[in-house]
Structure formats: structure tokens, C-alpha cells
């Protein structure tokens, strides 16, 4: 059952996908839509250190996500650092391809060292697919 759920996550989210990302600052929740990519229990997005989501996850890394694909989850956010850092090269190359439709349209400035990769390490989630409910512990 778990393997089927993980396979479904790969199929549904192993591409450029919009998710709602919820953070919390001083007990006030904030939700925004982000482009994301799922792989091996994590969602990845390219963002900037100056954004509210990055400032909020620095203070409190516990986040929630949801999608129109009948998936909700909780996890821990981690700033992986500058998108062009050598340690991020393989992942950044993958994200550039996944996000190719919009990545170079002026939204992402790789020359700015504050352009970073946000990783959401999922801890648990619920996926619905064709009438089946999958509870997933990552």
C-alpha cells in the first residue's frame, strides 16, 4: 500500500506542480501557492531568501502543504542554500529542466546569491486516489 502511494506521488508531483505552502509566524498562518517538484519524500521550490516564506521557515521550519491532486502533508522546511552552489548542482540542473517553462522569464535571478532552493522534507501525508485513502509516513 505504501509503495503504491509513493508511486502515485511520483506520478502526480514529479513535475512542475502548484502546491499551497503554509507557514506560521507568531501563531499567524500564511499560505501561498508555489511551483514545486516532488522527489523521494521531498518537495523542492526555487525562491529567494528575502521572501516571507523563507524568513518564516527560518524561525519555524514546520510547514504544511496541499494540492488540487487530493494530497495534504506536513513536513520540515530546509533552506538548501544558493541555487548555484556546487553542492546543489545536480538538483539545480533538474529543477531548471522541470521549471523550464517559467524559470528564465525574469522570475529567477541565478546571479543573486540569495536565490535559493527550499526543500520540504515530508513527515506524514494523506493522499486520495480513485476512492482510496493512503496515509503515508515518510
C-alpha positions as CSV (number, residue, x, y, z in Angstrom):
1,X,0.0,0.0,0.0
2,X,2.8,2.4,0.9
3,X,4.7,1.6,-2.3
4,X,1.5,2.4,-4.4
5,X,1.1,5.7,-2.6
6,X,4.8,6.7,-3.2
7,X,4.4,5.7,-6.9
8,X,1.3,7.9,-7.1
9,X,3.2,10.8,-5.6
10,X,5.9,10.4,-8.2
11,X,3.3,10.3,-11.0
12,X,1.3,13.3,-9.7
13,X,4.1,15.6,-8.5
14,X,7.3,14.5,-10.2
15,X,6.9,17.5,-12.5
16,X,6.2,21.3,-12.2
17,X,3.3,21.3,-9.8
18,X,1.5,24.0,-7.9
19,X,1.1,23.4,-4.2
20,X,-0.2,25.6,-1.3
21,X,2.6,26.0,1.2
22,X,1.5,27.1,4.8
23,X,3.9,28.6,7.2
24,X,3.4,30.2,10.6
25,X,4.8,33.4,12.2
26,X,3.9,34.4,15.7
27,X,0.9,32.0,15.6
28,X,-0.4,33.6,12.4
29,X,-0.6,31.2,9.5
30,X,0.3,32.2,6.0
31,X,-0.5,30.3,2.8
32,X,0.9,30.8,-0.7
33,X,1.0,28.9,-4.0
34,X,4.4,27.8,-5.1
35,X,5.8,25.9,-8.1
36,X,7.2,22.7,-6.8
37,X,8.8,19.4,-7.8
38,X,8.5,16.1,-5.8
39,X,11.2,13.5,-5.4
40,X,11.9,10.9,-2.7
41,X,9.7,12.3,0.0
42,X,10.6,16.0,-0.6
43,X,9.1,18.9,-2.4
44,X,11.5,21.4,-3.9
45,X,11.0,25.0,-5.0
46,X,13.3,27.8,-6.1
47,X,12.8,31.0,-4.2
48,X,14.7,34.0,-2.6
49,X,16.0,34.4,0.9
50,X,14.1,37.7,1.3
51,X,10.7,36.1,0.9
52,X,8.3,35.8,3.8
53,X,8.2,32.0,3.5
54,X,12.0,31.8,3.9
55,X,12.0,34.2,6.9
56,X,9.1,32.3,8.5
57,X,10.6,28.8,7.9
58,X,13.9,30.1,9.4
59,X,12.1,30.8,12.6
60,X,9.7,27.8,12.5
61,X,10.5,25.1,9.9
62,X,7.3,23.1,10.5
63,X,5.1,23.6,7.4
64,X,2.0,22.1,5.7
65,X,1.2,21.7,2.1
66,X,-1.8,20.7,0.0
67,X,-2.7,20.4,-3.7
68,X,-5.6,20.1,-6.0
69,X,-4.4,16.5,-6.5
70,X,-6.1,15.4,-3.3
71,X,-2.9,15.5,-1.2
72,X,-2.2,17.1,2.1
73,X,1.0,16.8,4.1
74,X,3.2,18.1,6.9
75,X,6.9,18.5,6.9
76,X,10.0,20.4,7.8
77,X,11.4,23.1,5.6
78,X,15.1,23.4,4.9
79,X,17.0,26.1,3.0
80,X,19.5,24.3,0.8
81,X,21.2,27.5,0.0
82,X,22.3,29.3,-3.1
83,X,20.9,27.6,-6.2
84,X,24.3,27.8,-8.0
85,X,26.3,26.4,-5.1
86,X,28.3,23.4,-6.2
87,X,26.6,21.2,-3.6
88,X,23.3,21.9,-5.3
89,X,24.4,21.4,-8.9
90,X,22.7,18.1,-9.7
91,X,19.4,19.2,-8.0
92,X,19.5,22.7,-9.6
93,X,20.1,21.2,-13.1
94,X,17.0,19.0,-12.5
95,X,14.9,22.0,-11.3
96,X,15.9,24.1,-14.2
97,X,14.5,21.4,-16.6
98,X,11.4,20.8,-14.5
99,X,10.7,24.6,-14.3
100,X,11.9,25.4,-17.8
101,X,8.5,26.9,-18.8
102,X,9.0,29.9,-16.5
103,X,12.5,29.6,-14.9
104,X,14.3,32.0,-17.2
105,X,11.4,34.5,-17.8
106,X,12.8,37.0,-15.3
107,X,11.4,35.4,-12.2
108,X,14.6,33.6,-11.2
109,X,17.9,35.5,-10.9
110,X,20.7,33.0,-10.5
111,X,23.3,35.8,-10.4
112,X,21.8,36.8,-7.0
113,X,23.4,34.6,-4.2
114,X,20.1,34.9,-2.3
115,X,18.3,32.8,-4.9
116,X,17.9,29.5,-3.1
117,X,16.3,26.1,-3.0
118,X,13.7,25.4,-0.4
119,X,13.3,21.7,0.4
120,X,10.2,20.4,2.2
121,X,11.0,17.1,3.9
122,X,7.6,15.5,4.3
123,X,6.9,13.7,7.6
124,X,3.3,12.5,7.0
125,X,0.6,13.0,4.5
126,X,-2.8,11.8,3.2
127,X,-3.4,11.1,-0.5
128,X,-6.8,10.2,-2.1
129,X,-6.8,8.4,-5.4
130,X,-9.7,6.8,-7.2
131,X,-11.7,6.4,-3.9
132,X,-8.7,5.1,-1.9
133,X,-7.2,6.9,1.0
134,X,-3.5,6.5,1.6
135,X,-1.9,7.6,4.9
136,X,1.8,8.0,4.4
137,X,4.5,8.2,7.0
138,X,7.7,9.4,5.3
